[in-house]
Amino acid sequence: MPAYLKISKMSRTLTISDELYERLESEARSRGLKSVEELLDRLQSQQTDISLRRDVVRGIDYLRESLFARYGEMRAK
């Protein structure tokens, strides 16, 4: 398959203002990306990372609360 062909699983059409598209395009270029689509992929990936981090923090908070309930305040030596 030629390199210039890109197969996508799904295509959707989204209508946005020219002004918004230009801002997205400018942001993509400023980040060294080739397209608005690449920018949107990166932003989605970052959001997923943030959600995973929040889950980890919730787990740590739960563990700390459990340890505090069981052992009380742990003082530094």
FENBELWO-V414239 format. One record per pair of residues at least 24 apart in sequence whose ideal C-beta (glycine too) atoms are under 10 Angstrom apart, sorted by the first residue. I is the first residue (numbers start at 1). J is the second residue. D is the distance in whole Angstrom. If there is no record, write none. Layout:
BEGIN
i->(I	I)
j->(J	J)
d->(D	D)
END
This chain:
BEGIN
i->(6	8	14)
j->(37	37	40)
d->(10	9	10)
END
